Amino acid sequence: MLRTHTCGELNANDIGKEVILCGWVGARRDHGKLIFIDIRDRYGLCQAVFIPKESGDAYINAQQLRNEFVLRIFGKVNRRPEGTINQKLSTGEIEILVQKLEILNPSATPPFEIEEELNITEEMRLKYRYLDLRRKKVFNNFILRHRLYKIIRPFLDKEGFIETETPILTKSTPEGARDYLVPSRLTPGSFYALPQSPQLFKQILMVAGIDKYYQIAKCFRDEDLRADRQPEFTQLDLEMSFLDEEDIFSLMEQLMQLIFKEINNIDIKIPFPRLSYHDVQNRYATDKPDLRKEFHSDFAFVWVKDFPLFKFNTEEKRWESEHHPFTAPCLEDVDMLENKPDKVKARCYDLVLNGTELGSGSIRINDQQLQERIFKMIGLSKQEAYKRFGFLLEAFQFGAPPHGGFAFGIDRLLAILSGETSIREVIAFPKTSGGICPLTDAPAGVDEKQLKELGLTVKKPKTKRRRVK
């Protein structure tokens, strides 16, 4: 056993105990012949003192201690002297009189101090992310993510959902954002794609009779980055059979109400307002309205529904899906698909929180012929549709139930819950706004042997020669 206690749990009730603590040196202070250190781990911080006569060799060894050294200390819990109690710390009434010291690992001088308020670049923080994560403010964001998962899973389990994993290596079906492609060594010239979402697989799970599916899913999109975007991100993905929009609305409202109560002790009123796309555009000139002032609420949820099914791509002179091509049209609008596509409404919906799109979903198409019509409307020939989505169309021949789903961004929700302005603050190892990982220096080149095994050659961009004046 390396330790008997963590650095944040000792208090006045432990006075007189012999303890062993492990952690990092958070600070060192020399007061005459006395040496004080703060020893820190993920649970908190505790003051330790080295006294020449009582600490013996430990006192001599303590003279070489520097910030971020990893230690193991053996000592006795004492009450702090009068006037030195720190009420801000849970351990502020006590200190450890060190009797033995083991330096488990020294540390180089950190490139920045491990303190709450840092005046350094984001790139520097991400390059030394393992040091950045030692800061309590940063670390607490990942405790928050852990707590969120602990709320989600029991809730969905109680509602009858089955947590199911879907493939990461899948087929490229480009619609919307660009896919990340992975070359196949065993099938030269062929590629996998990393999933933009588990969309097709979760629909096939409904055909299989799973009835209620969920997954905390990793998704990948090769798109330009913003504060609320990353090339890889996490979403809560759900799909259900034999339901309508109101069933999904009710489920998500109950989940959000529980999350905000458990994490921030805030009572969220449900049901959330339901507004049509037409109404929010007319009233707010956006489909992501921030209704906090209007509803006098720190958090304002709203469902936006009845989006157009199609939008016209003026550059390519064709109709394309407003959300994705698996969204069902409103039943009363099906007859207008070919003649009045601009009038067709979709059975899709967005959940907006404080002006941010938290997630979206739709009732899906479960009829093969209707799905083929939609593909034709967005410019896919029957041959091309079957080349890309034949496995889904074939599955629809074998009794596909009515189904629909929803997905919301875990990272976006965590940023709102924690009061952060960027989702990079709630992701353990995020990319910069340029898509770079300063820690690992990814993306990076690969050697010629790897390329040869994959049957690939890399065409490097030409660099312009500088003119000599």
C-alpha positions as CSV (number, residue, x, y, z in Angstrom):
1,M,0.0,0.0,0.0
2,L,1.6,3.2,-1.1
3,R,-0.8,5.5,0.8
4,T,-3.2,5.4,3.7
5,H,-5.1,8.6,2.8
6,T,-5.6,11.1,-0.1
7,C,-4.4,14.7,0.2
8,G,-7.9,16.2,0.5
9,E,-9.6,14.0,3.2
10,L,-7.7,14.6,6.4
11,N,-9.2,17.0,9.0
12,A,-9.3,17.8,12.7
13,N,-10.8,14.4,13.4
14,D,-7.6,12.7,12.3
15,I,-5.3,14.6,14.6
16,G,-2.7,12.1,16.1
17,K,-3.0,9.6,13.3
18,E,0.1,8.2,11.5
19,V,-0.5,8.6,7.8
20,I,1.1,8.1,4.4
21,L,0.4,10.5,1.6
22,C,1.4,10.5,-2.1
23,G,1.2,13.5,-4.5
24,W,2.9,16.4,-6.2
25,V,4.6,19.4,-4.6
26,G,2.3,22.2,-5.2
27,A,4.4,24.8,-3.4
28,R,7.5,25.0,-1.1
29,R,8.1,27.6,1.6
30,D,11.2,28.0,3.8
31,H,10.5,29.7,7.1
32,G,13.8,29.9,9.0
33,K,14.7,26.3,9.7
34,L,11.2,25.0,8.9
35,I,10.4,23.8,5.4
36,F,6.7,23.7,4.4
37,I,5.3,22.1,1.3
38,D,1.8,21.8,-0.1
39,I,1.3,18.2,-1.3
40,R,-1.4,17.8,-3.9
41,D,-3.4,15.1,-5.6
42,R,-6.7,15.0,-7.5
43,Y,-8.6,15.0,-4.2
44,G,-7.1,18.1,-2.7
45,L,-4.2,19.7,-0.9
46,C,-2.5,19.2,2.4
47,Q,0.2,21.2,4.2
48,A,3.3,19.2,5.4
49,V,6.1,20.5,7.6
50,F,9.7,19.4,8.0
51,I,11.4,20.2,11.3
52,P,15.1,19.5,11.7
53,K,15.1,17.6,15.0
54,E,11.8,15.7,14.4
55,S,12.0,15.0,10.7
56,G,15.7,13.8,10.6
57,D,16.9,12.7,7.2
58,A,13.5,13.8,5.7
59,Y,14.4,17.4,6.5
60,I,17.7,17.1,4.7
61,N,16.0,15.5,1.6
62,A,13.3,18.1,1.7
63,Q,15.9,20.8,0.9
64,Q,16.1,19.5,-2.7
65,L,12.3,19.6,-3.3
66,R,10.9,21.7,-6.1
67,N,7.4,22.2,-7.5
68,E,5.8,19.2,-9.2
69,F,8.2,16.6,-7.6
70,V,6.3,13.4,-6.9
71,L,6.5,12.4,-3.3
72,R,5.5,9.9,-0.7
73,I,5.5,11.2,2.9
74,F,5.1,9.4,6.2
75,G,4.1,11.5,9.2
76,K,1.7,12.4,12.0
77,V,-1.4,14.6,11.7
78,N,-1.0,17.7,13.9
79,R,-3.3,20.6,14.6
80,R,-2.0,23.8,12.9
81,P,-0.7,26.5,15.3
82,E,-3.1,29.2,16.3
83,G,-3.5,31.9,13.7
84,T,-2.3,29.6,10.8
85,I,-5.6,27.8,10.1
86,N,-6.7,28.1,6.5
87,Q,-10.6,28.1,6.3
88,K,-10.5,27.9,2.5
89,L,-9.1,24.3,2.6
90,S,-10.9,21.2,3.8
91,T,-7.6,20.2,5.3
92,G,-6.9,23.8,6.7
93,E,-7.0,22.9,10.4
94,I,-4.2,20.3,10.2
95,E,-0.7,19.7,8.9
96,I,1.5,16.6,8.5
97,L,4.7,16.5,10.6
98,V,6.9,14.6,8.2
99,Q,9.0,11.8,9.6
100,K,10.0,10.1,6.4
101,L,10.2,11.3,2.8
102,E,10.5,9.4,-0.5
103,I,11.0,11.2,-3.7
104,L,9.2,9.0,-6.2
105,N,10.1,11.1,-9.2
106,P,11.7,14.5,-9.6
107,S,10.3,17.1,-12.1
108,A,11.9,19.5,-14.5
109,T,10.9,23.1,-14.0
110,P,7.4,23.4,-15.5
111,P,7.0,25.9,-18.4
112,F,4.2,27.6,-16.5
113,E,3.0,27.7,-12.9
114,I,0.2,25.2,-11.9
115,E,-2.2,27.9,-10.8
116,E,-5.8,28.7,-11.6
117,E,-5.4,31.9,-13.6
118,L,-2.8,31.6,-16.4
119,N,-1.7,34.2,-18.8
120,I,-0.3,31.9,-21.5
121,T,-1.4,30.9,-25.0
122,E,-3.9,28.1,-25.6
123,E,-1.3,26.3,-27.7
124,M,1.1,26.3,-24.8
125,R,-1.6,24.9,-22.5
126,L,-2.4,22.1,-25.0
127,K,1.3,21.3,-25.7
128,Y,1.7,20.6,-22.0
129,R,-1.9,19.4,-21.4
130,Y,-0.8,17.0,-18.7
131,L,0.3,20.0,-16.7
132,D,-2.7,22.0,-17.6
133,L,-4.9,19.2,-16.3
134,R,-3.3,19.4,-12.9
135,R,-5.1,22.8,-12.4
136,K,-8.3,22.2,-10.4
137,K,-10.4,24.4,-12.6
138,V,-9.5,22.4,-15.7
139,F,-9.6,19.0,-14.0
140,N,-13.1,19.7,-12.6
141,N,-14.5,19.9,-16.1
142,F,-13.6,16.2,-16.6
143,I,-15.1,15.3,-13.2
144,L,-18.2,17.0,-14.6
145,R,-18.2,14.8,-17.7
146,H,-17.9,11.7,-15.5
147,R,-20.9,12.9,-13.5
148,L,-22.9,13.6,-16.6
149,Y,-22.4,10.0,-17.9
150,K,-23.4,8.7,-14.5
151,I,-26.7,10.5,-14.8
152,I,-27.4,9.6,-18.4
153,R,-26.9,5.8,-18.2
154,P,-29.2,5.0,-15.3
155,F,-31.9,7.3,-16.7
156,L,-31.9,5.6,-20.1
157,D,-31.6,2.1,-18.6
158,K,-34.7,2.8,-16.6
159,E,-36.5,3.9,-19.8
160,G,-35.6,0.5,-21.5
161,F,-32.8,1.6,-23.7
162,I,-29.9,-0.8,-24.7
163,E,-26.4,0.7,-25.0
164,T,-25.0,-0.5,-28.3
165,E,-21.7,0.2,-30.0
166,T,-21.6,0.8,-33.7
167,P,-18.6,0.6,-36.0
168,I,-15.9,3.3,-36.2
169,L,-14.5,2.0,-39.5
170,T,-17.4,2.3,-41.9
171,K,-18.3,3.3,-45.5
172,S,-18.0,6.8,-46.9
173,T,-21.5,8.2,-47.6
174,P,-20.7,11.9,-48.1
175,E,-23.6,14.2,-47.3
176,G,-23.0,17.5,-45.5
177,A,-19.6,17.6,-43.9
178,R,-16.5,15.9,-45.3
179,D,-15.6,12.4,-44.1
180,Y,-12.2,11.5,-42.7
181,L,-10.9,8.6,-44.8
182,V,-8.8,5.6,-43.7
183,P,-7.1,3.6,-46.5
184,S,-7.4,-0.2,-46.4
185,R,-4.2,-2.2,-46.6
186,L,-6.0,-5.4,-47.3
187,T,-8.1,-3.9,-50.1
188,P,-5.7,-1.5,-51.9
189,G,-7.4,1.5,-53.4
190,S,-10.4,1.2,-51.0
191,F,-11.1,3.3,-48.0
192,Y,-13.0,3.2,-44.8
193,A,-14.6,6.4,-43.4
194,L,-14.8,7.5,-39.8
195,P,-18.5,8.1,-38.9
196,Q,-20.0,11.6,-38.9
197,S,-22.7,9.9,-36.8
198,P,-24.0,6.4,-36.2
199,Q,-27.1,7.3,-38.3
200,L,-27.4,4.4,-40.7
201,F,-26.4,1.7,-38.1
202,K,-28.9,2.9,-35.6
203,Q,-31.7,2.8,-38.1
204,I,-30.7,-0.7,-39.0
205,L,-30.8,-1.6,-35.3
206,M,-34.5,-0.5,-35.4
207,V,-35.1,-2.8,-38.3
208,A,-33.5,-5.5,-36.2
209,G,-36.1,-5.0,-33.4
210,I,-33.8,-3.4,-30.8
211,D,-36.6,-0.9,-30.2
212,K,-34.6,1.5,-28.0
213,Y,-30.9,2.2,-28.6
214,Y,-28.4,4.6,-27.2
215,Q,-24.7,5.2,-27.4
216,I,-22.3,7.8,-26.1
217,A,-20.7,8.0,-29.5
218,K,-17.5,9.4,-31.0
219,C,-18.1,11.2,-34.2
220,F,-15.8,12.7,-36.8
221,R,-16.3,15.6,-39.3
222,D,-13.6,17.2,-41.5
223,E,-14.9,20.7,-41.3
224,D,-13.7,24.2,-40.4
225,L,-13.4,24.6,-36.7
226,R,-15.0,27.1,-34.3
227,A,-15.3,27.4,-30.6
228,D,-18.2,24.8,-30.6
229,R,-16.6,22.5,-33.2
230,Q,-13.9,19.8,-33.1
231,P,-12.8,17.3,-35.7
232,E,-13.8,14.6,-33.2
233,F,-16.5,15.1,-30.7
234,T,-18.9,13.1,-28.5
235,Q,-22.6,13.0,-28.7
236,L,-25.4,11.1,-26.9
237,D,-27.1,9.2,-29.8
238,L,-30.6,7.7,-29.4
239,E,-33.0,5.9,-31.7
240,M,-36.5,4.5,-30.9
241,S,-39.2,2.6,-32.7
242,F,-43.0,3.1,-32.7
243,L,-43.1,6.7,-31.6
244,D,-43.8,10.2,-32.7
245,E,-42.1,13.6,-32.1
246,E,-43.8,14.2,-28.8
247,D,-42.4,11.0,-27.4
248,I,-38.9,12.2,-28.1
249,F,-39.5,15.7,-26.8
250,S,-40.9,14.3,-23.5
251,L,-37.9,11.9,-23.1
252,M,-35.3,14.6,-23.7
253,E,-37.1,17.2,-21.5
254,Q,-37.0,14.7,-18.6
255,L,-33.4,14.0,-19.1
256,M,-32.4,17.7,-19.3
257,Q,-34.4,18.4,-16.3
258,L,-32.6,15.7,-14.3
259,I,-29.1,16.8,-15.6
260,F,-29.5,20.4,-14.6
261,K,-31.0,19.5,-11.2
262,E,-28.3,16.9,-10.4
263,I,-25.3,19.0,-11.7
264,N,-26.2,22.6,-11.1
265,N,-29.2,22.3,-8.7
266,I,-31.3,24.3,-11.1
267,D,-35.0,23.5,-11.7
268,I,-35.8,23.5,-15.4
269,K,-39.4,23.9,-16.3
270,I,-40.9,21.4,-18.7
271,P,-42.3,21.0,-21.3
272,F,-40.1,23.3,-23.4
273,P,-41.8,25.7,-25.9
274,R,-42.3,24.3,-29.4
275,L,-41.8,26.8,-32.2
276,S,-41.9,26.2,-35.9
277,Y,-39.0,27.1,-38.2
278,H,-41.2,29.6,-39.9
279,D,-42.1,31.4,-36.6
280,V,-38.6,31.7,-35.3
281,Q,-37.2,33.0,-38.5
282,N,-40.0,35.6,-38.7
283,R,-39.7,36.6,-35.0
284,Y,-35.9,36.3,-34.4
285,A,-34.3,36.0,-37.8
286,T,-32.6,32.8,-36.8
287,D,-33.4,29.2,-36.2
288,K,-31.3,29.2,-33.0
289,P,-33.1,31.8,-30.8
290,D,-31.8,32.8,-27.4
291,L,-35.0,33.2,-25.3
292,R,-33.4,33.9,-21.9
293,K,-34.7,37.4,-21.7
294,E,-38.1,36.5,-23.1
295,F,-38.7,33.7,-20.6
296,H,-36.8,35.4,-17.7
297,S,-34.5,32.3,-17.3
298,D,-29.6,31.5,-16.3
299,F,-31.1,28.6,-19.1
300,A,-33.9,28.8,-22.0
301,F,-34.7,25.6,-23.9
302,V,-36.8,25.6,-27.0
303,W,-37.7,23.0,-29.6
304,V,-37.6,24.3,-33.2
305,K,-39.5,22.0,-35.6
306,D,-41.1,21.9,-39.0
307,F,-37.9,22.8,-40.9
308,P,-38.0,22.7,-44.7
309,L,-37.1,19.2,-46.0
310,F,-34.9,20.6,-48.8
311,K,-32.8,23.6,-49.5
312,F,-31.6,24.7,-53.0
313,N,-27.9,24.6,-53.7
314,T,-27.5,27.6,-56.1
315,E,-23.9,26.6,-57.0
316,E,-24.7,23.0,-58.0
317,K,-28.3,23.9,-59.2
318,R,-29.9,21.1,-57.3
319,W,-32.0,20.4,-54.2
320,E,-30.3,19.0,-51.1
321,S,-31.4,17.8,-47.7
322,E,-31.8,20.5,-45.0
323,H,-30.8,18.0,-42.3
324,H,-30.0,14.6,-43.9
325,P,-31.8,12.5,-46.6
326,F,-33.2,10.0,-44.1
327,T,-35.6,12.5,-42.5
328,A,-39.2,11.8,-43.2
329,P,-41.4,14.5,-44.8
330,C,-44.6,15.6,-43.1
331,L,-47.3,13.1,-44.3
332,E,-49.5,15.8,-45.7
333,D,-46.6,17.1,-47.9
334,V,-45.5,13.9,-49.5
335,D,-47.5,14.6,-52.7
336,M,-45.6,17.8,-53.2
337,L,-42.1,16.2,-53.2
338,E,-41.5,16.5,-57.0
339,N,-43.8,19.5,-57.8
340,K,-43.3,21.8,-54.9
341,P,-40.1,20.7,-53.0
342,D,-39.7,24.1,-51.5
343,K,-43.1,23.7,-49.7
344,V,-42.3,20.3,-48.1
345,K,-41.8,20.3,-44.4
346,A,-39.6,17.8,-42.6
347,R,-40.4,15.8,-39.4
348,C,-37.2,17.1,-37.8
349,Y,-36.5,19.2,-34.8
350,D,-33.6,21.0,-33.1
351,L,-33.2,21.5,-29.4
352,V,-31.8,25.0,-28.8
353,L,-30.4,26.2,-25.5
354,N,-29.4,29.8,-25.0
355,G,-29.0,30.4,-28.7
356,T,-26.9,27.3,-29.2
357,E,-28.1,24.2,-31.1
358,L,-27.6,21.5,-28.5
359,G,-28.9,18.7,-30.7
360,S,-31.2,17.6,-33.5
361,G,-33.2,14.6,-34.6
362,S,-36.0,13.5,-36.8
363,I,-38.6,10.9,-37.5
364,R,-37.0,8.7,-40.2
365,I,-38.1,7.3,-43.5
366,N,-38.9,3.6,-43.1
367,D,-40.3,3.0,-46.5
368,Q,-38.0,1.9,-49.3
369,Q,-39.9,3.6,-52.2
370,L,-40.1,6.9,-50.3
371,Q,-36.4,6.8,-49.5
372,E,-35.7,6.2,-53.2
373,R,-37.8,9.2,-54.1
374,I,-35.8,11.4,-51.6
375,F,-32.5,10.2,-53.1
376,K,-33.7,11.1,-56.6
377,M,-34.8,14.5,-55.4
378,I,-31.3,15.3,-54.2
379,G,-29.7,14.2,-57.4
380,L,-28.8,10.6,-56.7
381,S,-29.6,8.2,-59.5
382,K,-31.0,4.8,-58.5
383,Q,-27.6,3.2,-59.3
384,E,-25.7,5.7,-57.2
385,A,-28.2,5.5,-54.3
386,Y,-27.8,1.7,-54.1
387,K,-24.0,2.0,-54.4
388,R,-24.0,4.3,-51.3
389,F,-27.0,3.2,-49.3
390,G,-28.0,-0.2,-50.8
391,F,-27.6,-2.0,-47.4
392,L,-30.2,0.4,-45.9
393,L,-32.6,0.2,-48.7
394,E,-32.4,-3.6,-48.7
395,A,-33.0,-3.6,-44.9
396,F,-36.2,-1.6,-45.5
397,Q,-37.6,-4.6,-47.5
398,F,-37.8,-6.7,-44.3
399,G,-40.2,-5.0,-42.1
400,A,-38.7,-1.7,-41.0
401,P,-40.8,-0.2,-38.1
402,P,-41.6,3.5,-37.8
403,H,-38.7,5.0,-35.9
404,G,-37.0,8.3,-35.0
405,G,-34.2,9.6,-32.9
406,F,-32.2,12.4,-31.5
407,A,-28.6,13.2,-30.7
408,F,-27.1,16.1,-28.7
409,G,-23.5,17.3,-28.3
410,I,-22.1,16.2,-25.0
411,D,-19.2,18.7,-25.4
412,R,-21.6,21.6,-26.1
413,L,-23.8,20.7,-23.1
414,L,-20.7,20.4,-20.8
415,A,-19.4,23.8,-21.9
416,I,-22.8,25.4,-21.0
417,L,-23.0,23.6,-17.6
418,S,-19.5,24.6,-16.7
419,G,-19.8,28.2,-18.0
420,E,-17.0,27.7,-20.5
421,T,-17.0,29.6,-23.9
422,S,-15.3,26.9,-25.8
423,I,-15.8,23.1,-26.0
424,R,-12.0,22.7,-26.0
425,E,-12.2,23.4,-22.3
426,V,-14.2,20.3,-21.6
427,I,-12.3,17.9,-23.9
428,A,-9.3,16.2,-22.4
429,F,-7.0,16.4,-25.4
430,P,-8.6,18.9,-27.9
431,K,-7.3,20.2,-31.2
432,T,-6.5,23.8,-31.8
433,S,-8.7,26.0,-34.0
434,G,-6.4,24.9,-36.8
435,G,-7.1,21.2,-36.2
436,I,-3.6,20.6,-34.6
437,C,-2.8,18.6,-31.5
438,P,0.2,20.5,-30.0
439,L,0.8,17.6,-27.6
440,T,1.4,14.9,-30.2
441,D,2.1,17.2,-33.2
442,A,-0.8,15.5,-35.1
443,P,-1.5,15.4,-38.0
444,A,1.9,14.3,-39.1
445,G,3.5,12.6,-42.0
446,V,4.1,8.8,-42.2
447,D,7.1,7.0,-43.6
448,E,7.4,5.6,-47.1
449,K,7.1,2.0,-46.0
450,Q,3.6,2.6,-44.6
451,L,2.5,4.4,-47.7
452,K,3.9,1.6,-49.9
453,E,1.9,-1.0,-47.9
454,L,-1.2,1.0,-48.6
455,G,-0.4,1.5,-52.2
456,L,-0.4,5.3,-51.8
457,T,1.8,8.2,-52.9
458,V,1.6,11.6,-51.4
459,K,1.6,14.7,-53.6
460,K,3.2,17.4,-51.6
461,P,2.1,21.0,-52.2
462,K,4.5,23.1,-54.1
463,T,6.2,25.9,-52.2
464,K,6.8,29.2,-53.9
465,R,10.4,30.2,-54.2
466,R,11.2,33.5,-52.6
467,R,12.6,36.2,-54.8
468,V,16.0,37.6,-53.8
469,K,15.9,41.3,-54.0
